[in-house]
Amino acid sequence: MQNYTYKAKKPNYKKINKMSKIHYFQRYSQPENVATNNTLLLLSRLYQHSPSKFKGFLNDLLDDMDLEAGIQFIQQKKGKGSIPDGSLSQTSFKVIIETKLHKHFSLKQLTEHLNSFGKEEHQVLLSLSPKQPDNSLQQKIIVAAKEYNTQNQLSIKYLPTTFQEIVTKYGNSIDDYDYELQEIIDDFEAYCIHDRLIVNDEAIMRVVTCGWTLQENFQHNIYYAPATRGYSDHNYLGIYSNKSVLGIGKISNIITANLTNKTQLEIIEKTETVTEQQKQNIIDIIAEARKNNNWNIETGHKFFCVENFYKTNYEKKTKYPLQGTKFINLKVELNLAVLPATEIIAEKLRKIKWENKTQ
């Protein structure tokens, strides 16, 4: 995607290249570019309204870096060999933003962005997504940034943030009487909720097709997919076959792993501490995938571990079978304010039909 840089200087729109201009209306076909552009627009409106409030917001967002945003007016500061009566200066800083519609960033892509910095006084690599990246990925990026800083005598700091944090800290930086800015942040929050950039994923079930592997999924409480395949955040997995969700499980861990030999599992990424049972389940399902379907999933795969797949029969009422994946809000579908245990959810789904409603 296009790489965006936000600088403290007020934009002169006549001089900005058409491809990098911050638009007031959506101009991009890719949703990630829309999200980035709208966020930059939000920040530019705050800076145009009040550089001091923009400074407060930015320092809060960037972990209290004490960043000077805007021109500094200084009287009688000693220079080299002389004391001028006054000076006007501006601190240089650069924030590189990488936006994802999920929390699963590419380590390679983020570390490549380190090359975008020069000799700015303050340098920040900012990842923006609906949810914070997994801790293991964050630590890898931090280590890569430290190594790059040492090699190039720079001071780049990596900071992950979310759209919800943008909304919250933006709201904290403005006053109750800033009516125009209040309307702007309210509208931005509504946009984020509409486009699922701010989500309540605790009730979301992701329905995935598992016709050929259904028995293995039930036996080992795992669903697997290529590690390169993206997905939105969700709390439940529904395994689907023959126009019906036949099992539902609550996710306990998402593990990217490689089988280095028949018994050794190399853990690449994880969302929780990996248990010995989860390791064994992954090893077993890798073997069965080769034996039953002649599939090699020993490397380059992500394993979604659930506490248990409970049998259900959430039948798809509409004519056509499921294509790809589907996200269903279980609170909406079951008309519940609080979700019960997964086995009870499975029983409730048996009693209704899937009408393919918009969630």
C-alpha positions as CSV (number, residue, x, y, z in Angstrom):
1,M,0.0,0.0,0.0
2,Q,1.0,3.6,-0.3
3,N,3.4,4.9,2.5
4,Y,2.1,7.9,4.3
5,T,4.1,10.5,6.3
6,Y,2.5,13.1,8.6
7,K,4.5,16.2,9.2
8,A,3.9,19.1,11.6
9,K,3.9,21.8,8.9
10,K,0.5,23.0,7.7
11,P,-0.2,21.6,4.3
12,N,0.0,23.9,1.2
13,Y,-2.6,21.9,-0.9
14,K,-1.6,23.7,-4.1
15,K,1.9,22.2,-3.9
16,I,1.1,18.7,-2.7
17,N,1.3,16.0,-5.3
18,K,-2.1,14.8,-6.4
19,M,-1.3,11.2,-5.3
20,S,-0.4,12.2,-1.7
21,K,-2.9,15.0,-1.1
22,I,-5.2,14.5,1.9
23,H,-8.7,14.5,0.5
24,Y,-11.9,15.5,2.2
25,F,-13.7,12.7,0.4
26,Q,-12.8,9.1,-0.3
27,R,-10.7,8.8,-3.4
28,Y,-9.1,5.3,-3.0
29,S,-10.4,1.9,-4.0
30,Q,-8.5,0.1,-1.3
31,P,-10.1,0.2,2.2
32,E,-6.7,0.5,4.0
33,N,-6.0,3.7,2.0
34,V,-9.4,5.1,2.9
35,A,-8.7,4.5,6.6
36,T,-5.3,6.1,6.4
37,N,-6.5,9.1,4.4
38,N,-9.4,9.7,6.8
39,T,-7.1,9.5,9.8
40,L,-4.7,11.9,8.3
41,L,-7.6,14.3,7.5
42,L,-8.7,14.0,11.2
43,L,-5.2,15.0,12.4
44,S,-4.9,17.8,9.9
45,R,-8.2,19.4,11.0
46,L,-7.0,19.4,14.6
47,Y,-3.7,21.0,13.7
48,Q,-5.4,23.7,11.6
49,H,-7.7,24.4,14.5
50,S,-5.0,24.5,17.2
51,P,-1.3,23.6,16.9
52,S,-1.1,23.5,20.8
53,K,-4.0,21.0,21.0
54,F,-2.5,19.0,18.2
55,K,0.8,18.9,20.2
56,G,-1.1,17.6,23.2
57,F,-2.8,14.9,21.2
58,L,0.4,13.9,19.5
59,N,2.4,13.6,22.7
60,D,-0.4,11.6,24.3
61,L,-0.6,9.3,21.2
62,L,3.2,9.0,20.9
63,D,3.7,7.9,24.5
64,D,4.6,11.4,26.0
65,M,7.6,12.1,23.8
66,D,7.5,15.8,24.6
67,L,7.3,16.6,20.9
68,E,7.2,20.2,19.9
69,A,4.6,20.6,17.1
70,G,4.7,24.1,15.5
71,I,7.0,27.1,15.6
72,Q,8.9,27.9,18.8
73,F,9.5,31.5,19.7
74,I,12.6,31.9,21.9
75,Q,14.1,35.1,23.3
76,Q,17.9,35.6,23.9
77,K,19.1,32.1,23.5
78,K,22.9,31.8,23.2
79,G,24.2,30.7,19.9
80,K,27.7,29.9,18.7
81,G,29.7,32.9,19.8
82,S,26.8,35.3,20.0
83,I,23.5,35.9,21.8
84,P,20.7,36.8,19.4
85,D,17.7,38.9,20.6
86,G,15.3,36.1,19.6
87,S,14.8,33.2,17.3
88,L,12.0,31.3,15.5
89,S,12.6,27.5,15.0
90,Q,10.7,24.4,14.3
91,T,11.5,20.9,15.6
92,S,11.7,18.3,12.9
93,F,9.9,15.0,13.3
94,K,8.6,12.3,11.1
95,V,5.8,9.7,11.8
96,I,5.6,6.8,9.3
97,I,2.1,5.2,9.4
98,E,1.3,1.6,8.4
99,T,-2.4,0.8,8.4
100,K,-4.1,-2.6,8.5
101,L,-7.8,-3.5,8.8
102,H,-6.7,-6.3,11.2
103,K,-3.9,-6.6,13.7
104,H,-1.7,-9.0,11.7
105,F,1.1,-6.8,10.4
106,S,4.0,-8.1,8.3
107,L,7.3,-7.9,10.1
108,K,9.1,-7.6,6.8
109,Q,7.0,-4.6,5.6
110,L,7.3,-2.7,8.9
111,T,11.1,-3.2,9.1
112,E,11.4,-2.0,5.5
113,H,9.7,1.3,6.5
114,L,12.7,2.0,8.8
115,N,14.5,3.0,5.6
116,S,12.0,5.9,5.2
117,F,13.6,8.0,8.0
118,G,16.3,10.6,7.6
119,K,17.9,12.8,10.2
120,E,14.8,14.0,12.0
121,E,15.0,14.9,15.7
122,H,12.0,12.7,16.5
123,Q,11.2,9.5,14.5
124,V,8.2,7.3,15.0
125,L,7.1,4.2,13.2
126,L,3.4,3.9,13.9
127,S,1.2,0.9,13.2
128,L,-2.5,1.6,13.1
129,S,-5.2,-1.1,13.3
130,P,-8.4,-2.1,15.0
131,K,-6.5,-4.2,17.6
132,Q,-3.0,-4.1,18.9
133,P,-0.6,-6.5,17.2
134,D,0.4,-9.6,19.1
135,N,3.1,-9.1,21.8
136,S,5.5,-11.4,20.0
137,L,5.3,-9.3,16.8
138,Q,5.7,-6.1,18.7
139,Q,8.8,-7.3,20.4
140,K,10.3,-8.4,17.1
141,I,9.7,-4.9,15.6
142,I,11.2,-3.2,18.6
143,V,14.3,-5.3,18.4
144,A,14.6,-4.7,14.6
145,A,14.3,-0.9,15.2
146,K,17.0,-0.9,17.9
147,E,19.4,-2.8,15.6
148,Y,18.6,-0.4,12.8
149,N,19.1,2.6,15.1
150,T,22.5,1.3,16.2
151,Q,23.7,0.7,12.6
152,N,22.5,4.1,11.3
153,Q,22.8,6.3,14.4
154,L,19.1,7.0,14.4
155,S,16.4,7.1,17.2
156,I,13.4,5.5,15.6
157,K,10.7,4.4,18.1
158,Y,8.0,1.9,17.2
159,L,4.6,2.5,18.6
160,P,1.4,0.5,17.9
161,T,-2.0,2.2,18.2
162,T,-5.6,1.5,17.4
163,F,-8.5,3.5,15.9
164,Q,-10.1,3.4,19.3
165,E,-7.0,5.0,20.8
166,I,-7.1,7.7,18.2
167,V,-10.7,8.5,19.0
168,T,-10.2,8.5,22.8
169,K,-7.0,10.6,22.8
170,Y,-8.3,13.0,20.2
171,G,-11.4,13.5,22.4
172,N,-9.2,14.1,25.5
173,S,-7.2,16.8,23.7
174,I,-10.2,19.1,22.9
175,D,-12.5,21.0,25.1
176,D,-16.3,20.7,25.4
177,Y,-16.8,24.0,23.7
178,D,-14.9,22.9,20.6
179,Y,-18.2,22.1,18.9
180,E,-16.8,21.7,15.4
181,L,-14.0,19.3,16.5
182,Q,-16.5,17.4,18.6
183,E,-18.6,16.8,15.5
184,I,-15.6,15.8,13.5
185,I,-14.4,13.2,16.0
186,D,-18.0,11.9,16.5
187,D,-18.2,11.4,12.7
188,F,-14.8,9.8,12.5
189,E,-15.8,7.3,15.3
190,A,-19.1,6.5,13.4
191,Y,-17.0,5.9,10.3
192,C,-14.7,3.5,12.2
193,I,-17.6,1.6,13.7
194,H,-19.3,1.3,10.4
195,D,-16.2,0.0,8.7
196,R,-15.4,-2.3,11.6
197,L,-12.2,-0.4,12.5
198,I,-13.6,-0.2,16.0
199,V,-15.1,-3.5,16.8
200,N,-16.5,-5.6,19.7
201,D,-15.2,-8.9,18.5
202,E,-16.1,-10.9,21.6
203,A,-19.4,-12.0,20.0
204,I,-18.1,-12.5,16.4
205,M,-18.2,-16.0,15.0
206,R,-16.1,-16.6,11.8
207,V,-17.7,-19.3,9.7
208,V,-15.2,-21.3,7.6
209,T,-15.7,-24.2,5.1
210,C,-14.3,-27.5,6.3
211,G,-15.9,-30.2,4.2
212,W,-12.9,-32.4,3.7
213,T,-11.3,-31.9,7.1
214,L,-14.4,-31.8,9.4
215,Q,-13.6,-35.0,11.3
216,E,-10.0,-33.8,11.9
217,N,-11.2,-30.4,13.1
218,F,-13.5,-32.0,15.6
219,Q,-10.9,-34.5,16.8
220,H,-8.0,-32.1,17.3
221,N,-10.0,-28.9,18.0
222,I,-8.0,-27.0,15.3
223,Y,-8.8,-25.2,12.1
224,Y,-5.8,-24.3,9.9
225,A,-5.1,-21.9,7.0
226,P,-2.1,-20.5,5.1
227,A,-0.2,-18.0,7.3
228,T,-0.3,-15.4,4.5
229,R,-4.1,-15.4,4.5
230,G,-5.5,-12.4,6.5
231,Y,-8.6,-12.3,8.6
232,S,-10.6,-9.9,10.9
233,D,-10.6,-10.5,14.6
234,H,-13.1,-12.9,16.0
235,N,-13.7,-14.9,19.2
236,Y,-15.5,-18.0,17.8
237,L,-15.0,-20.4,14.9
238,G,-17.9,-22.1,13.2
239,I,-16.9,-25.0,11.0
240,Y,-19.2,-25.4,8.0
241,S,-20.1,-28.2,5.6
242,N,-23.1,-29.1,3.4
243,K,-24.9,-25.7,4.0
244,S,-24.7,-25.8,7.8
245,V,-22.4,-24.8,10.6
246,L,-21.8,-28.2,12.3
247,G,-19.5,-27.1,15.0
248,I,-18.6,-24.1,17.1
249,G,-15.6,-23.4,19.3
250,K,-14.2,-20.5,21.3
251,I,-10.6,-19.6,20.2
252,S,-8.0,-20.2,22.8
253,N,-4.8,-19.7,20.8
254,I,-3.7,-18.8,17.2
255,I,-0.3,-20.3,16.4
256,T,1.9,-20.0,13.4
257,A,4.3,-23.0,13.4
258,N,6.6,-25.2,11.3
259,L,7.2,-28.9,11.8
260,T,11.0,-29.2,11.6
261,N,10.9,-33.0,11.8
262,K,8.1,-35.5,12.7
263,T,8.1,-34.5,16.4
264,Q,9.6,-31.0,16.7
265,L,7.4,-27.9,16.3
266,E,8.9,-24.5,15.7
267,I,6.6,-21.8,17.1
268,I,6.8,-18.7,14.9
269,E,3.9,-16.6,16.4
270,K,1.3,-17.2,19.0
271,T,-1.5,-15.2,20.8
272,E,-1.2,-17.1,24.1
273,T,1.2,-19.4,25.8
274,V,1.3,-22.7,23.8
275,T,0.3,-25.7,25.8
276,E,1.8,-29.2,25.3
277,Q,-1.7,-30.4,24.2
278,Q,-1.9,-27.7,21.6
279,K,1.6,-28.7,20.2
280,Q,0.5,-32.3,20.0
281,N,-2.8,-31.5,18.3
282,I,-0.9,-29.5,15.7
283,I,1.6,-32.3,15.1
284,D,-1.3,-34.8,14.8
285,I,-3.4,-32.7,12.4
286,I,-0.3,-32.1,10.2
287,A,0.2,-35.8,9.8
288,E,-3.5,-36.4,9.1
289,A,-3.7,-33.7,6.5
290,R,-0.9,-35.5,4.5
291,K,-2.4,-38.9,5.1
292,N,-6.0,-38.2,4.4
293,N,-5.8,-35.4,1.7
294,N,-2.2,-35.4,0.6
295,W,-1.8,-31.8,1.9
296,N,1.6,-30.6,3.1
297,I,0.9,-28.1,5.9
298,E,4.2,-28.6,7.7
299,T,5.3,-25.0,7.0
300,G,3.7,-21.7,6.3
301,H,0.4,-22.3,8.2
302,K,-1.6,-20.8,11.0
303,F,-3.5,-23.0,13.4
304,F,-6.6,-21.8,15.2
305,C,-6.9,-23.7,18.4
306,V,-10.3,-23.8,20.2
307,E,-11.2,-24.9,23.7
308,N,-13.5,-27.5,22.1
309,F,-15.6,-27.8,19.0
310,Y,-19.2,-28.4,20.1
311,K,-21.5,-30.0,17.6
312,T,-24.4,-28.0,16.4
313,N,-26.6,-27.6,13.2
314,Y,-26.9,-24.0,12.3
315,E,-28.5,-24.5,8.9
316,K,-28.1,-22.0,6.1
317,K,-31.6,-21.3,4.9
318,T,-30.8,-19.4,1.7
319,K,-30.3,-21.2,-1.7
320,Y,-26.6,-20.9,-2.3
321,P,-23.8,-22.5,-0.3
322,L,-21.2,-20.5,1.5
323,Q,-18.5,-18.9,-0.6
324,G,-15.3,-18.1,1.4
325,T,-15.9,-17.0,5.0
326,K,-18.7,-15.2,6.9
327,F,-18.7,-13.2,10.1
328,I,-21.8,-13.5,12.3
329,N,-22.5,-11.5,15.5
330,L,-23.8,-14.2,17.9
331,K,-25.4,-11.6,20.2
332,V,-27.4,-10.2,17.4
333,E,-28.3,-13.6,15.9
334,L,-29.3,-15.1,19.2
335,N,-30.8,-11.9,20.6
336,L,-28.7,-12.0,23.7
337,A,-27.0,-9.2,25.7
338,V,-24.5,-11.6,27.2
339,L,-23.3,-14.8,25.6
340,P,-23.5,-18.1,27.6
341,A,-21.0,-21.0,27.5
342,T,-20.0,-22.2,24.1
343,E,-21.9,-25.5,24.5
344,I,-25.1,-23.6,25.2
345,I,-24.5,-21.4,22.2
346,A,-24.3,-24.6,20.1
347,E,-27.6,-25.7,21.4
348,K,-29.3,-22.4,20.7
349,L,-27.9,-22.4,17.1
350,R,-29.6,-25.7,16.5
351,K,-33.0,-24.1,17.1
352,I,-32.7,-21.3,14.5
353,K,-31.8,-21.1,10.8
354,W,-29.1,-18.9,9.1
355,E,-30.9,-16.4,6.9
356,N,-27.8,-14.6,5.7
357,K,-28.8,-11.4,7.4
358,T,-26.5,-8.4,7.5
359,Q,-24.8,-8.4,10.9
